[in-house]
């Protein structure tokens, strides 16, 4: 597990969205290595199934969950199925995200809708289903992957920055409600800077990778957030490359 925080997650189940590749896959690997049973949630079935096989070959426990986070009814159905199978989610990592890098004057309504539904509404749907169940069980942890765009935006990033800013506000509110509602529930937002993942490299193939960080570093911060002893909780973490141009 490298430099990741030391934590034993045996007996706990984690659902990671957008887990088939990139940061999501790094997070799934870290969780499985720590002993968690991992639900690899994604719309990319082939890649997700390959990752599950990889984790199983390494001695981990993982299975694929086909999930489009934009579909509120589909999200609810997944949780009903998990309830029926006696497989409650102890850890939720909202990682799935898309972006459209285009000037505002050229954006279409469909592009804006896709980004906001995936990056803001989707995580909210997952939190709604997960949080009420965690309240009933008396514990759990929700991690929402944010972005430097939640604090400081740049040109051609309007839908993405709007969605991530909204998700940060939602995460802060959920954190406060968890403080009130249940001492056993942790809520953490992770503001991640640029990473060498398909999310970046497919849109910016000429990006200077020396300015980017490994997704494994961000995955390690998820493990750290989960490792904090009872009585404390990490509400927000910032992890960026040392040369991150969009922070602070």
Secondary structure, DSSP 4 states (H G I P E B T S, - for coil): -TTSPP---TT-EEEEETTTSHHHHHHHHHHHHTT-EEEEEES-HHHHHHHHHHHHHTT-EEEEEE--TT-HHHHHHHHHHHHHTT---SEEEE---------GGG--HHHHHHHHIIIIIHHHHHHHHHHHHHHHHT-EEEEEEEEGGGT---TT-HHHHHHHHHHHHHHHHHHHHHHHH-TTEEEEEEEE--BSSHHHHTT-TT--GGG-B-HHHHHHHHHHHHHSPTT----EEEE--TT-TT--
